[in-house]
Amino acid sequence: MECSNLITLNSIIEDSDNHSKSIEEAEALKGLFIIKPANKWIEEAKNRPIPKMLFSEFWHETELCILFADTNLGKSILAVQIADSISKGYPIRGFKLEASKQKVLYFDFELSDKQFEVRYSENYENHYRFSDNFQRVEIDSDADLPSGISFEYFLNQSLEKAIIETEARVLIIDNLTYLGNDNEKAKDALPLMKHLKALKRKHNLSILVLAHTPKRDSYKPISRNDIQGSKMLINFADSCFAIGESQKDKSLRYIKQIKQRNSEQVYDSENIIICEIVKLSNFLEFEFIDFGSENNHLKQIDNTEIEELENNILQLKQENPTMSDRKIAQQLGTNPMKVGRILKKSKV
C-alpha cells in the first residue's frame, strides 16, 4: 500500500513538473521567437552532450556542414571515406573521430551502382567490405510522382521518411543540386537550407551536404565566395570546408576550413591538409600527406598568362558584343569582376 502511494505521489510530482515545463515553454514562445533568460538557455544546454568530432574539426555531431569543391576534385571520394569511417568507428589516418560507430545514410545522386562498384573493387572483383551501418541510397527512377506535388517536395518528404524508418542520425547528401533546381541562386538557397536545418533540429541529425563551385580563380585562396549561392548556403550552415587542387602538383588535393562554430579555425590558409587520391587495392581514398600553406599550392602570377587572358577577354567580347561578363568569365575560367575591370580599362 505504501509502495502504491509512493508511486502515485511520484507520478503526481512528475506530472506537475511536466505541466510546469509545458507552461514555461508556452510562455517562451512569442510568435516566431523563443524568449528565455540567458541563464535558462545555458542551464538547458548543459543537459545536452558536447558535440563530438565526426571528421576532425571540419564536422561535428549535430552540425549541418557543407563540403564544396570544383568538379572532379574528389568530393564524393572523400564523402564515402568519411561515411565508411563513421559507420565503422575508425578514424581516417591523419584525421580525428570522437564519435562512436553509428548508422550513416549516404544519399548518392551522382553515381550508378556499377560506377560505385568499380570504385570499391579491383576491376569488379575483390570488393571492399563496408559495414552494414553504411546505408547507400539512390533515387528510384521507376517511382511514380504523386499528382499535385513537385519533385522537390516529394524528394524532401521521402528524405524524412528514410530518416524515420532507418533511425539514422548521420546523413551525407551527394549532392546539393538534386535537392533544388536552382540552389546556386541565393533566393532558392534559402528555403532549401531552412528545410535541411529544420530536419536537423527535428531529428537531431548530423548532415554533410556536398556542393559544387563555379569555375574559380586558381590564383586566389579558396573562400566562402567560391561556393554557388554562397551567401545563403554559408549563413545557414554550421560549418563548411572545401577541397582545392594543388597547382604545384595536379595529383595533390588540399582540405581547408571555411566556417566553424564548435571549434576554432585550425585548418586555415597557413595550415591546410594536403592529400593524394590513391587506390592501393579496392578502396578509392584520400591519403594524408602533410600540412602546408595554401599559397604554395596556388597558381603563381605569370605576366605572359595575364596578357593572354586579357587578349582572350577582349577577343571574346569583340566577337560576341552581347555576351555578359559572367559568361566570358565562365568560358575563360576567371571571375566576372576581373572581366569587367579589363573591359572597362580597354573601354570595350
C-alpha positions as CSV (number, residue, x, y, z in Angstrom):
1,M,0.0,0.0,0.0
2,E,2.8,2.3,0.9
3,C,4.6,1.4,-2.3
4,S,1.4,2.2,-4.3
5,N,1.0,5.5,-2.5
6,L,4.7,6.4,-3.2
7,I,4.3,5.6,-6.9
8,T,1.2,7.7,-7.0
9,L,2.9,10.6,-5.3
10,N,5.9,10.4,-7.6
11,S,3.5,10.3,-10.6
12,I,1.8,13.4,-9.3
13,I,5.1,15.2,-8.8
14,E,6.3,14.2,-12.3
15,D,3.0,15.3,-13.9
16,S,3.3,18.6,-12.0
17,D,6.9,19.1,-13.2
18,N,5.9,18.3,-16.8
19,H,2.9,20.7,-16.6
20,S,5.1,23.5,-15.2
21,K,7.6,22.8,-18.0
22,S,4.9,23.0,-20.6
23,I,3.7,26.3,-19.2
24,E,7.2,27.6,-19.3
25,E,7.7,26.5,-22.9
26,A,4.4,28.0,-24.0
27,E,5.2,31.3,-22.3
28,A,8.6,31.4,-24.0
29,L,7.1,31.2,-27.5
30,K,6.5,34.7,-28.9
31,G,5.3,34.2,-32.5
32,L,8.5,33.5,-34.5
33,F,10.7,33.8,-31.4
34,I,11.6,31.8,-28.3
35,I,12.4,34.1,-25.4
36,K,14.2,32.9,-22.2
37,P,16.7,34.3,-19.8
38,A,20.3,33.7,-20.9
39,N,20.9,31.6,-17.8
40,K,17.9,29.4,-18.7
41,W,19.4,28.7,-22.2
42,I,22.7,27.7,-20.6
43,E,21.0,25.5,-18.0
44,E,19.2,23.7,-20.7
45,A,22.3,23.4,-22.9
46,K,24.2,21.9,-20.1
47,N,22.0,18.8,-20.2
48,R,22.8,18.2,-23.8
49,P,26.0,16.3,-24.8
50,I,29.0,18.2,-26.2
51,P,29.2,17.6,-30.0
52,K,31.9,15.1,-30.9
53,M,34.1,15.3,-34.0
54,L,33.0,13.2,-37.0
55,F,35.8,14.4,-39.3
56,S,38.3,16.3,-37.2
57,E,37.4,20.0,-36.6
58,F,35.7,20.1,-40.0
59,W,32.5,18.5,-39.0
60,H,30.9,17.8,-35.6
61,E,27.8,15.9,-34.4
62,T,24.5,17.8,-34.9
63,E,26.0,20.2,-37.4
64,L,24.7,21.0,-40.9
65,C,28.0,21.1,-42.8
66,I,28.8,21.8,-46.4
67,L,31.7,20.3,-48.4
68,F,32.4,22.1,-51.7
69,A,34.8,21.8,-54.5
70,D,35.1,22.1,-58.3
71,T,34.1,19.2,-60.4
72,N,36.3,16.1,-60.4
73,L,38.4,17.0,-57.3
74,G,37.1,14.1,-55.2
75,K,34.2,15.4,-53.1
76,S,32.3,12.0,-53.4
77,I,35.5,10.0,-52.8
78,L,36.2,11.9,-49.5
79,A,32.5,11.8,-48.5
80,V,32.3,8.0,-48.9
81,Q,35.5,7.7,-46.9
82,I,34.1,9.8,-44.1
83,A,30.9,7.7,-44.2
84,D,32.9,4.5,-44.0
85,S,34.9,5.9,-41.1
86,I,31.8,6.9,-39.0
87,S,30.0,3.6,-39.8
88,K,32.9,1.5,-38.5
89,G,34.1,3.8,-35.7
90,Y,37.6,4.1,-37.1
91,P,39.2,7.4,-37.8
92,I,40.8,8.2,-41.2
93,R,44.6,8.3,-40.9
94,G,45.6,11.9,-40.2
95,F,42.1,12.9,-39.1
96,K,40.1,12.6,-35.8
97,L,36.9,10.8,-35.0
98,E,35.5,11.2,-31.5
99,A,32.0,9.7,-32.0
100,S,31.3,6.0,-31.7
101,K,30.3,4.0,-34.7
102,Q,26.8,4.6,-36.0
103,K,24.5,4.3,-39.0
104,V,25.1,6.6,-41.9
105,L,22.6,7.3,-44.7
106,Y,24.5,8.2,-47.9
107,F,22.2,9.7,-50.5
108,D,24.1,9.1,-53.7
109,F,22.6,11.2,-56.5
110,E,25.9,11.1,-58.6
111,L,26.9,7.5,-59.3
112,S,25.1,4.5,-60.6
113,D,25.6,1.2,-58.7
114,K,28.1,0.0,-61.3
115,Q,30.1,3.2,-61.0
116,F,30.1,2.9,-57.3
117,E,31.1,-0.8,-57.5
118,V,34.2,-0.1,-59.7
119,R,35.5,2.5,-57.2
120,Y,35.3,0.0,-54.4
121,S,36.7,-3.2,-56.1
122,E,39.6,-4.3,-58.1
123,N,38.2,-4.2,-61.7
124,Y,34.8,-5.5,-60.4
125,E,36.4,-8.2,-58.3
126,N,37.7,-8.4,-54.7
127,H,35.1,-5.9,-53.5
128,Y,35.6,-3.7,-50.4
129,R,33.5,-4.7,-47.4
130,F,31.5,-1.8,-46.0
131,S,29.9,-2.0,-42.6
132,D,26.1,-2.7,-42.5
133,N,25.9,0.7,-40.8
134,F,26.7,2.3,-44.2
135,Q,23.4,2.6,-46.0
136,R,23.6,3.9,-49.6
137,V,20.5,5.5,-51.1
138,E,19.6,6.0,-54.7
139,I,16.7,7.7,-56.5
140,D,14.1,5.1,-57.7
141,S,13.8,6.0,-61.3
142,D,10.6,3.9,-61.6
143,A,8.9,5.6,-58.7
144,D,5.6,7.4,-59.6
145,L,5.5,11.1,-58.6
146,P,2.2,11.8,-56.7
147,S,0.0,14.2,-58.5
148,G,-0.2,17.7,-57.4
149,I,3.2,18.0,-55.7
150,S,6.6,19.0,-57.1
151,F,9.6,16.6,-57.4
152,E,11.5,18.7,-54.8
153,Y,8.6,18.4,-52.3
154,F,8.4,14.6,-52.9
155,L,12.1,14.3,-52.5
156,N,12.2,16.1,-49.2
157,Q,9.2,14.1,-48.0
158,S,11.0,10.8,-48.9
159,L,14.2,12.1,-47.2
160,E,12.4,12.5,-43.9
161,K,10.7,9.1,-44.3
162,A,14.1,7.4,-44.8
163,I,15.4,9.1,-41.6
164,I,12.4,7.9,-39.5
165,E,12.4,4.3,-40.8
166,T,16.2,3.7,-40.6
167,E,16.6,5.8,-37.4
168,A,19.9,7.1,-38.8
169,R,21.3,10.2,-37.3
170,V,24.1,10.9,-39.8
171,L,23.2,12.0,-43.3
172,I,25.5,12.6,-46.3
173,I,23.8,14.2,-49.3
174,D,25.7,13.9,-52.6
175,N,25.0,16.4,-54.0
176,L,23.0,19.7,-53.4
177,T,21.8,20.2,-56.9
178,Y,19.3,17.3,-56.5
179,L,17.5,18.9,-53.6
180,G,16.5,22.0,-55.6
181,N,16.5,23.2,-59.2
182,D,18.4,26.5,-58.8
183,N,20.2,26.4,-55.5
184,E,23.2,28.3,-56.9
185,K,20.8,31.3,-56.8
186,A,20.6,33.0,-53.4
187,K,16.8,33.2,-53.5
188,D,16.4,29.4,-54.0
189,A,19.1,28.5,-51.5
190,L,17.2,30.0,-48.5
191,P,14.2,27.6,-48.4
192,L,16.5,24.6,-49.2
193,M,18.8,25.3,-46.3
194,K,15.9,26.1,-44.0
195,H,14.4,22.7,-44.8
196,L,17.6,20.9,-44.0
197,K,18.1,22.9,-40.8
198,A,14.6,22.0,-39.7
199,L,15.2,18.3,-40.4
200,K,18.4,18.5,-38.4
201,R,16.7,20.1,-35.4
202,K,13.6,17.8,-35.5
203,H,15.6,14.6,-35.7
204,N,18.9,15.6,-34.0
205,L,20.9,14.9,-37.2
206,S,24.4,15.5,-38.4
207,I,24.2,16.4,-42.1
208,L,27.0,16.7,-44.6
209,V,26.0,18.3,-47.9
210,L,28.2,18.2,-51.0
211,A,28.1,21.3,-53.3
212,H,29.8,22.4,-56.5
213,T,31.8,25.6,-57.1
214,P,31.6,27.5,-60.3
215,K,34.9,27.8,-62.2
216,R,37.2,29.6,-59.7
217,D,40.3,31.7,-59.9
218,S,43.1,29.4,-59.2
219,Y,45.4,32.3,-58.3
220,K,43.3,33.1,-55.2
221,P,42.8,31.2,-51.9
222,I,39.5,29.4,-51.5
223,S,36.9,31.4,-49.7
224,R,33.2,31.3,-48.9
225,N,32.6,33.3,-52.1
226,D,33.6,30.3,-54.2
227,I,30.5,28.2,-53.4
228,Q,27.4,28.5,-55.5
229,G,24.8,30.6,-53.7
230,S,27.5,31.3,-51.1
231,K,25.8,34.0,-49.0
232,M,22.7,31.9,-48.1
233,L,24.3,28.5,-48.1
234,I,27.2,29.5,-45.8
235,N,24.9,31.6,-43.5
236,F,22.6,28.6,-42.8
237,A,25.5,26.1,-42.4
238,D,27.1,25.4,-39.0
239,S,30.4,24.5,-40.6
240,C,31.9,24.4,-44.1
241,F,35.1,23.1,-45.6
242,A,36.5,22.8,-49.2
243,I,38.8,20.7,-51.4
244,G,41.3,22.6,-53.6
245,E,43.5,21.3,-56.4
246,S,47.3,21.9,-56.0
247,Q,48.6,23.9,-58.9
248,K,52.1,22.7,-58.0
249,D,51.2,19.0,-58.4
250,K,47.9,18.1,-60.1
251,S,47.8,14.7,-58.2
252,L,47.5,16.5,-54.9
253,R,44.4,17.9,-53.1
254,Y,44.2,20.1,-50.1
255,I,41.4,20.5,-47.5
256,K,40.7,23.8,-45.9
257,Q,38.3,25.0,-43.2
258,I,35.9,27.8,-44.4
259,K,33.5,28.1,-41.4
260,Q,33.2,26.6,-38.0
261,R,31.1,27.1,-34.8
262,N,32.1,24.2,-32.5
263,S,35.9,24.8,-32.7
264,E,38.5,27.3,-33.6
265,Q,39.7,27.6,-37.2
266,V,42.5,25.1,-37.2
267,Y,43.0,24.5,-40.9
268,D,43.2,27.9,-42.4
269,S,45.3,29.2,-45.3
270,E,48.5,28.6,-43.3
271,N,47.6,25.1,-42.2
272,I,45.8,23.2,-44.9
273,I,45.8,19.4,-45.0
274,I,47.5,18.0,-48.1
275,C,46.3,14.7,-49.5
276,E,46.6,12.4,-52.5
277,I,43.8,10.3,-54.0
278,V,45.0,6.7,-54.1
279,K,43.6,3.3,-54.7
280,L,46.1,0.7,-53.4
281,S,43.6,-2.2,-53.6
282,N,39.9,-1.9,-53.7
283,F,39.2,1.4,-51.9
284,L,39.5,4.8,-53.6
285,E,40.5,7.3,-50.9
286,F,42.2,10.5,-49.8
287,E,45.6,9.6,-48.3
288,F,47.0,12.1,-45.8
289,I,50.4,13.5,-46.9
290,D,51.2,16.6,-44.8
291,F,50.2,20.0,-43.6
292,G,51.2,23.1,-45.6
293,S,50.4,26.7,-46.7
294,E,47.7,27.2,-49.3
295,N,49.8,29.9,-51.1
296,N,52.3,27.2,-52.1
297,H,49.6,25.3,-54.0
298,L,48.0,28.3,-55.8
299,K,48.8,29.3,-59.3
300,Q,51.6,31.8,-59.4
301,I,51.2,35.1,-61.3
302,D,52.8,35.0,-64.7
303,N,52.8,38.2,-66.9
304,T,52.5,36.2,-70.1
305,E,49.4,34.4,-68.9
306,I,47.9,37.6,-67.6
307,E,48.4,39.2,-71.0
308,E,47.0,36.2,-72.8
309,L,43.9,36.2,-70.5
310,E,43.3,39.9,-71.3
311,N,43.6,39.3,-75.0
312,N,41.2,36.4,-74.8
313,I,38.6,38.5,-72.9
314,L,38.8,41.3,-75.4
315,Q,38.6,38.9,-78.4
316,L,35.5,37.2,-76.9
317,K,33.8,40.5,-76.3
318,Q,34.6,41.8,-79.8
319,E,33.3,38.5,-81.4
320,N,30.2,38.5,-79.1
321,P,29.3,42.0,-78.1
322,T,26.2,40.9,-76.1
323,M,28.0,38.3,-74.1
324,S,27.9,39.1,-70.4
325,D,30.9,39.4,-68.1
326,R,29.8,36.3,-66.2
327,K,29.6,34.2,-69.4
328,I,33.0,35.4,-70.5
329,A,34.4,34.6,-67.1
330,Q,32.9,31.0,-67.1
331,Q,34.3,30.3,-70.5
332,L,37.8,31.5,-69.7
333,G,38.0,30.2,-66.1
334,T,38.2,33.6,-64.4
335,N,35.8,35.8,-62.4
336,P,33.3,38.4,-63.7
337,M,34.9,41.2,-61.7
338,K,38.2,40.7,-63.4
339,V,36.5,40.6,-66.8
340,G,34.7,43.9,-66.0
341,R,37.9,45.6,-65.0
342,I,39.7,44.6,-68.1
343,L,36.8,45.6,-70.4
344,K,36.5,48.9,-68.6
345,K,40.2,49.6,-68.8
346,S,40.2,48.9,-72.5
347,K,36.9,50.9,-73.0
348,V,35.2,48.0,-74.8
